């Protein structure tokens, strides 16, 4: 049965958002794999290995949620991270990669938490969000700790973080202008 023909357009909008989430996790896995090659200490290597595992599992969980809702997986032309990198520029150091990853993970947590506040979302989505959010909060925490540790020996790191935060704001402005994150499941004016 072709679900695209049997469900109304309003019901398809949540699936488009879930495909955005899935694409972000897939893209995140690739970024973490590249970041792992740059890691310069054992703890960071360990954390990035766990993080890589999480990203792959999250992509699978979104894939399963989409399928459980009768939807189909589709590619997303420009996921959040692609636009973020365009606004930031090509990261040229481990510190820049970490700052961009931290900003991206924070954005993911905010989006997932906002989504959890929506009334009447399907239980499969609520369950997936809750499960993934635990990992995402840890990602933000360990990267923040690493950035704080690095800032002790690199006073210029704060400006790198500020640049990443500014790139995030420009990215979100662009995504909202193009309705990329529009969905019947997403709260409207909060962000």
C-alpha positions as protocol buffer text, in pm:
chain_id: "A"
residue {
  index: 1
  type: UNK
  ca { x: 0 y: 0 z: 0 }
}
residue {
  index: 2
  type: UNK
  ca { x: 134 y: 343 z: -89 }
}
residue {
  index: 3
  type: UNK
  ca { x: 89 y: 546 z: 229 }
}
residue {
  index: 4
  type: UNK
  ca { x: 162 y: 868 z: 47 }
}
residue {
  index: 5
  type: UNK
  ca { x: -169 y: 833 z: -136 }
}
residue {
  index: 6
  type: UNK
  ca { x: -381 y: 717 z: 157 }
}
residue {
  index: 7
  type: UNK
  ca { x: -305 y: 979 z: 421 }
}
residue {
  index: 8
  type: UNK
  ca { x: -394 y: 1346 z: 408 }
}
residue {
  index: 9
  type: UNK
  ca { x: -138 y: 1622 z: 370 }
}
residue {
  index: 10
  type: UNK
  ca { x: -172 y: 1731 z: 736 }
}
residue {
  index: 11
  type: UNK
  ca { x: -81 y: 1380 z: 845 }
}
residue {
  index: 12
  type: UNK
  ca { x: 228 y: 1379 z: 623 }
}
residue {
  index: 13
  type: UNK
  ca { x: 378 y: 1693 z: 779 }
}
residue {
  index: 14
  type: UNK
  ca { x: 491 y: 1512 z: 1096 }
}
residue {
  index: 15
  type: UNK
  ca { x: 667 y: 1257 z: 877 }
}
residue {
  index: 16
  type: UNK
  ca { x: 858 y: 1534 z: 701 }
}
residue {
  index: 17
  type: UNK
  ca { x: 981 y: 1659 z: 1039 }
}
residue {
  index: 18
  type: UNK
  ca { x: 1082 y: 1308 z: 1145 }
}
residue {
  index: 19
  type: UNK
  ca { x: 1278 y: 1274 z: 821 }
}
residue {
  index: 20
  type: UNK
  ca { x: 1453 y: 1601 z: 915 }
}
residue {
  index: 21
  type: UNK
  ca { x: 1540 y: 1451 z: 1253 }
}
residue {
  index: 22
  type: UNK
  ca { x: 1665 y: 1131 z: 1090 }
}
residue {
  index: 23
  type: UNK
  ca { x: 1878 y: 1325 z: 841 }
}
residue {
  index: 24
  type: UNK
  ca { x: 2031 y: 1528 z: 1123 }
}
residue {
  index: 25
  type: UNK
  ca { x: 2128 y: 1209 z: 1309 }
}
residue {
  index: 26
  type: UNK
  ca { x: 2278 y: 1053 z: 994 }
}
residue {
  index: 27
  type: UNK
  ca { x: 2471 y: 1371 z: 920 }
}
residue {
  index: 28
  type: UNK
  ca { x: 2577 y: 1391 z: 1285 }
}
residue {
  index: 29
  type: UNK
  ca { x: 2721 y: 1039 z: 1270 }
}
residue {
  index: 30
  type: UNK
  ca { x: 2942 y: 1141 z: 978 }
}
residue {
  index: 31
  type: UNK
  ca { x: 3057 y: 1454 z: 1159 }
}
residue {
  index: 32
  type: UNK
  ca { x: 3138 y: 1263 z: 1478 }
}
residue {
  index: 33
  type: UNK
  ca { x: 3335 y: 1007 z: 1277 }
}
residue {
  index: 34
  type: UNK
  ca { x: 3547 y: 1289 z: 1129 }
}
residue {
  index: 35
  type: UNK
  ca { x: 3581 y: 1452 z: 1469 }
}
residue {
  index: 36
  type: UNK
  ca { x: 3701 y: 1122 z: 1619 }
}
residue {
  index: 37
  type: UNK
  ca { x: 4000 y: 1125 z: 1385 }
}
residue {
  index: 38
  type: UNK
  ca { x: 4106 y: 1460 z: 1530 }
}
residue {
  index: 39
  type: UNK
  ca { x: 4064 y: 1369 z: 1898 }
}
residue {
  index: 40
  type: UNK
  ca { x: 4382 y: 1442 z: 2089 }
}
residue {
  index: 41
  type: UNK
  ca { x: 4317 y: 1269 z: 2421 }
}
residue {
  index: 42
  type: UNK
  ca { x: 4190 y: 931 z: 2538 }
}
residue {
  index: 43
  type: UNK
  ca { x: 3878 y: 1060 z: 2715 }
}
residue {
  index: 44
  type: UNK
  ca { x: 3767 y: 1254 z: 2408 }
}
residue {
  index: 45
  type: UNK
  ca { x: 3825 y: 949 z: 2187 }
}
residue {
  index: 46
  type: UNK
  ca { x: 3614 y: 737 z: 2423 }
}
residue {
  index: 47
  type: UNK
  ca { x: 3336 y: 995 z: 2440 }
}
residue {
  index: 48
  type: UNK
  ca { x: 3331 y: 1040 z: 2064 }
}
residue {
  index: 49
  type: UNK
  ca { x: 3310 y: 663 z: 2013 }
}
residue {
  index: 50
  type: UNK
  ca { x: 3006 y: 647 z: 2238 }
}
residue {
  index: 51
  type: UNK
  ca { x: 2862 y: 954 z: 2065 }
}
residue {
  index: 52
  type: UNK
  ca { x: 2907 y: 791 z: 1723 }
}
residue {
  index: 53
  type: UNK
  ca { x: 2720 y: 485 z: 1843 }
}
residue {
  index: 54
  type: UNK
  ca { x: 2439 y: 705 z: 1975 }
}
residue {
  index: 55
  type: UNK
  ca { x: 2401 y: 895 z: 1646 }
}
residue {
  index: 56
  type: UNK
  ca { x: 2369 y: 571 z: 1449 }
}
residue {
  index: 57
  type: UNK
  ca { x: 2115 y: 431 z: 1695 }
}
residue {
  index: 58
  type: UNK
  ca { x: 1917 y: 756 z: 1683 }
}
residue {
  index: 59
  type: UNK
  ca { x: 1904 y: 746 z: 1303 }
}
residue {
  index: 60
  type: UNK
  ca { x: 1770 y: 391 z: 1329 }
}
residue {
  index: 61
  type: UNK
  ca { x: 1512 y: 491 z: 1592 }
}
residue {
  index: 62
  type: UNK
  ca { x: 1380 y: 770 z: 1366 }
}
residue {
  index: 63
  type: UNK
  ca { x: 1376 y: 529 z: 1073 }
}
residue {
  index: 64
  type: UNK
  ca { x: 1169 y: 285 z: 1277 }
}
residue {
  index: 65
  type: UNK
  ca { x: 933 y: 558 z: 1403 }
}
residue {
  index: 66
  type: UNK
  ca { x: 873 y: 677 z: 1046 }
}
residue {
  index: 67
  type: UNK
  ca { x: 803 y: 322 z: 934 }
}
residue {
  index: 68
  type: UNK
  ca { x: 579 y: 254 z: 1236 }
}
residue {
  index: 69
  type: UNK
  ca { x: 373 y: 557 z: 1137 }
}
residue {
  index: 70
  type: UNK
  ca { x: 334 y: 422 z: 784 }
}
residue {
  index: 71
  type: UNK
  ca { x: 572 y: 673 z: 633 }
}
residue {
  index: 72
  type: UNK
  ca { x: 866 y: 646 z: 400 }
}
residue {
  index: 73
  type: UNK
  ca { x: 1226 y: 752 z: 441 }
}
residue {
  index: 74
  type: UNK
  ca { x: 1333 y: 1031 z: 210 }
}
residue {
  index: 75
  type: UNK
  ca { x: 1651 y: 1228 z: 177 }
}
residue {
  index: 76
  type: UNK
  ca { x: 1662 y: 1582 z: 310 }
}
residue {
  index: 77
  type: UNK
  ca { x: 1838 y: 1821 z: 76 }
}
residue {
  index: 78
  type: UNK
  ca { x: 1995 y: 2051 z: 333 }
}
residue {
  index: 79
  type: UNK
  ca { x: 1979 y: 1928 z: 689 }
}
residue {
  index: 80
  type: UNK
  ca { x: 2048 y: 2173 z: 968 }
}
residue {
  index: 81
  type: UNK
  ca { x: 2417 y: 2078 z: 997 }
}
residue {
  index: 82
  type: UNK
  ca { x: 2483 y: 2149 z: 628 }
}
residue {
  index: 83
  type: UNK
  ca { x: 2344 y: 2500 z: 661 }
}
residue {
  index: 84
  type: UNK
  ca { x: 2525 y: 2550 z: 992 }
}
residue {
  index: 85
  type: UNK
  ca { x: 2857 y: 2465 z: 826 }
}
residue {
  index: 86
  type: UNK
  ca { x: 2779 y: 2703 z: 539 }
}
residue {
  index: 87
  type: UNK
  ca { x: 2723 y: 2989 z: 783 }
}
residue {
  index: 88
  type: UNK
  ca { x: 3025 y: 2902 z: 998 }
}
residue {
  index: 89
  type: UNK
  ca { x: 3271 y: 2810 z: 725 }
}
residue {
  index: 90
  type: UNK
  ca { x: 3487 y: 2502 z: 697 }
}
residue {
  index: 91
  type: UNK
  ca { x: 3608 y: 2403 z: 1045 }
}
residue {
  index: 92
  type: UNK
  ca { x: 3987 y: 2400 z: 1045 }
}
residue {
  index: 93
  type: UNK
  ca { x: 4068 y: 2280 z: 1396 }
}
residue {
  index: 94
  type: UNK
  ca { x: 3951 y: 2038 z: 1659 }
}
residue {
  index: 95
  type: UNK
  ca { x: 3824 y: 2335 z: 1863 }
}
residue {
  index: 96
  type: UNK
  ca { x: 3610 y: 2457 z: 1572 }
}
residue {
  index: 97
  type: UNK
  ca { x: 3468 y: 2107 z: 1516 }
}
residue {
  index: 98
  type: UNK
  ca { x: 3387 y: 2077 z: 1885 }
}
residue {
  index: 99
  type: UNK
  ca { x: 3221 y: 2419 z: 1897 }
}
residue {
  index: 100
  type: UNK
  ca { x: 3005 y: 2340 z: 1594 }
}
residue {
  index: 101
  type: UNK
  ca { x: 2913 y: 2000 z: 1734 }
}
residue {
  index: 102
  type: UNK
  ca { x: 2822 y: 2150 z: 2071 }
}
residue {
  index: 103
  type: UNK
  ca { x: 2600 y: 2412 z: 1907 }
}
residue {
  index: 104
  type: UNK
  ca { x: 2435 y: 2148 z: 1689 }
}
residue {
  index: 105
  type: UNK
  ca { x: 2371 y: 1918 z: 1984 }
}
residue {
  index: 106
  type: UNK
  ca { x: 2222 y: 2206 z: 2185 }
}
residue {
  index: 107
  type: UNK
  ca { x: 1992 y: 2287 z: 1896 }
}
residue {
  index: 108
  type: UNK
  ca { x: 1886 y: 1922 z: 1873 }
}
residue {
  index: 109
  type: UNK
  ca { x: 1803 y: 1912 z: 2245 }
}
residue {
  index: 110
  type: UNK
  ca { x: 1600 y: 2232 z: 2220 }
}
residue {
  index: 111
  type: UNK
  ca { x: 1409 y: 2102 z: 1918 }
}
residue {
  index: 112
  type: UNK
  ca { x: 1337 y: 1765 z: 2081 }
}
residue {
  index: 113
  type: UNK
  ca { x: 1231 y: 1925 z: 2411 }
}
residue {
  index: 114
  type: UNK
  ca { x: 1004 y: 2165 z: 2224 }
}
residue {
  index: 115
  type: UNK
  ca { x: 855 y: 1875 z: 2033 }
}
residue {
  index: 116
  type: UNK
  ca { x: 787 y: 1686 z: 2357 }
}
residue {
  index: 117
  type: UNK
  ca { x: 575 y: 1981 z: 2475 }
}
residue {
  index: 118
  type: UNK
  ca { x: 334 y: 1940 z: 2184 }
}
residue {
  index: 119
  type: UNK
  ca { x: 2 y: 1791 z: 2291 }
}
residue {
  index: 120
  type: UNK
  ca { x: -136 y: 1482 z: 2121 }
}
residue {
  index: 121
  type: UNK
  ca { x: 177 y: 1363 z: 1945 }
}
residue {
  index: 122
  type: UNK
  ca { x: 176 y: 992 z: 1862 }
}
residue {
  index: 123
  type: UNK
  ca { x: 318 y: 773 z: 2137 }
}
residue {
  index: 124
  type: UNK
  ca { x: 586 y: 631 z: 1904 }
}
residue {
  index: 125
  type: UNK
  ca { x: 723 y: 982 z: 1853 }
}
residue {
  index: 126
  type: UNK
  ca { x: 703 y: 1072 z: 2223 }
}
residue {
  index: 127
  type: UNK
  ca { x: 881 y: 749 z: 2319 }
}
residue {
  index: 128
  type: UNK
  ca { x: 1152 y: 805 z: 2057 }
}
residue {
  index: 129
  type: UNK
  ca { x: 1206 y: 1166 z: 2162 }
}
residue {
  index: 130
  type: UNK
  ca { x: 1241 y: 1071 z: 2528 }
}
residue {
  index: 131
  type: UNK
  ca { x: 1487 y: 793 z: 2456 }
}
residue {
  index: 132
  type: UNK
  ca { x: 1704 y: 1002 z: 2227 }
}
residue {
  index: 133
  type: UNK
  ca { x: 1696 y: 1313 z: 2444 }
}
residue {
  index: 134
  type: UNK
  ca { x: 1879 y: 1137 z: 2727 }
}
residue {
  index: 135
  type: UNK
  ca { x: 2174 y: 1076 z: 2497 }
}
residue {
  index: 136
  type: UNK
  ca { x: 2159 y: 1423 z: 2343 }
}
residue {
  index: 137
  type: UNK
  ca { x: 2179 y: 1588 z: 2684 }
}
residue {
  index: 138
  type: UNK
  ca { x: 2490 y: 1384 z: 2759 }
}
residue {
  index: 139
  type: UNK
  ca { x: 2642 y: 1490 z: 2424 }
}
residue {
  index: 140
  type: UNK
  ca { x: 2594 y: 1857 z: 2515 }
}
residue {
  index: 141
  type: UNK
  ca { x: 2743 y: 1797 z: 2859 }
}
residue {
  index: 142
  type: UNK
  ca { x: 3060 y: 1613 z: 2761 }
}
residue {
  index: 143
  type: UNK
  ca { x: 3138 y: 1850 z: 2474 }
}
residue {
  index: 144
  type: UNK
  ca { x: 3078 y: 2151 z: 2698 }
}
residue {
  index: 145
  type: UNK
  ca { x: 3319 y: 2007 z: 2956 }
}
residue {
  index: 146
  type: UNK
  ca { x: 3579 y: 1947 z: 2684 }
}
residue {
  index: 147
  type: UNK
  ca { x: 3539 y: 2303 z: 2552 }
}
residue {
  index: 148
  type: UNK
  ca { x: 3574 y: 2445 z: 2905 }
}
residue {
  index: 149
  type: UNK
  ca { x: 3890 y: 2241 z: 2959 }
}
residue {
  index: 150
  type: UNK
  ca { x: 4035 y: 2361 z: 2628 }
}
residue {
  index: 151
  type: UNK
  ca { x: 3942 y: 2724 z: 2698 }
}
residue {
  index: 152
  type: UNK
  ca { x: 4182 y: 2722 z: 2994 }
}
residue {
  index: 153
  type: UNK
  ca { x: 4476 y: 2701 z: 2753 }
}
residue {
  index: 154
  type: UNK
  ca { x: 4317 y: 2876 z: 2454 }
}
residue {
  index: 155
  type: UNK
  ca { x: 4162 y: 3217 z: 2529 }
}
residue {
  index: 156
  type: UNK
  ca { x: 4053 y: 3249 z: 2164 }
}
residue {
  index: 157
  type: UNK
  ca { x: 3816 y: 2954 z: 2198 }
}
residue {
  index: 158
  type: UNK
  ca { x: 3537 y: 3180 z: 2330 }
}
residue {
  index: 159
  type: UNK
  ca { x: 3530 y: 3367 z: 1999 }
}
residue {
  index: 160
  type: UNK
  ca { x: 3507 y: 3036 z: 1811 }
}
residue {
  index: 161
  type: UNK
  ca { x: 3208 y: 2938 z: 2024 }
}
residue {
  index: 162
  type: UNK
  ca { x: 3048 y: 3279 z: 1964 }
}
residue {
  index: 163
  type: UNK
  ca { x: 3099 y: 3233 z: 1590 }
}
residue {
  index: 164
  type: UNK
  ca { x: 2931 y: 2890 z: 1607 }
}
residue {
  index: 165
  type: UNK
  ca { x: 2636 y: 3032 z: 1803 }
}
residue {
  index: 166
  type: UNK
  ca { x: 2595 y: 3312 z: 1547 }
}
residue {
  index: 167
  type: UNK
  ca { x: 2603 y: 3056 z: 1265 }
}
residue {
  index: 168
  type: UNK
  ca { x: 2328 y: 2862 z: 1445 }
}
residue {
  index: 169
  type: UNK
  ca { x: 2109 y: 3172 z: 1468 }
}
residue {
  index: 170
  type: UNK
  ca { x: 2154 y: 3247 z: 1098 }
}
residue {
  index: 171
  type: UNK
  ca { x: 2079 y: 2883 z: 1014 }
}
residue {
  index: 172
  type: UNK
  ca { x: 1757 y: 2880 z: 1214 }
}
residue {
  index: 173
  type: UNK
  ca { x: 1647 y: 3210 z: 1061 }
}
residue {
  index: 174
  type: UNK
  ca { x: 1703 y: 3059 z: 717 }
}
residue {
  index: 175
  type: UNK
  ca { x: 1524 y: 2734 z: 801 }
}
residue {
  index: 176
  type: UNK
  ca { x: 1222 y: 2915 z: 944 }
}
residue {
  index: 177
  type: UNK
  ca { x: 1209 y: 3148 z: 642 }
}
residue {
  index: 178
  type: UNK
  ca { x: 1189 y: 2849 z: 409 }
}
residue {
  index: 179
  type: UNK
  ca { x: 943 y: 2660 z: 635 }
}
residue {
  index: 180
  type: UNK
  ca { x: 1184 y: 2367 z: 657 }
}
residue {
  index: 181
  type: UNK
  ca { x: 1080 y: 2296 z: 1013 }
}
residue {
  index: 182
  type: UNK
  ca { x: 709 y: 2359 z: 964 }
}
residue {
  index: 183
  type: UNK
  ca { x: 490 y: 2083 z: 1093 }
}
residue {
  index: 184
  type: UNK
  ca { x: 155 y: 2027 z: 1250 }
}
residue {
  index: 185
  type: UNK
  ca { x: 344 y: 1874 z: 1544 }
}
residue {
  index: 186
  type: UNK
  ca { x: 576 y: 2168 z: 1602 }
}
residue {
  index: 187
  type: UNK
  ca { x: 478 y: 2458 z: 1823 }
}
residue {
  index: 188
  type: UNK
  ca { x: 438 y: 2762 z: 1605 }
}
residue {
  index: 189
  type: UNK
  ca { x: 571 y: 3089 z: 1742 }
}
residue {
  index: 190
  type: UNK
  ca { x: 793 y: 2973 z: 2030 }
}
residue {
  index: 191
  type: UNK
  ca { x: 1120 y: 2971 z: 1840 }
}
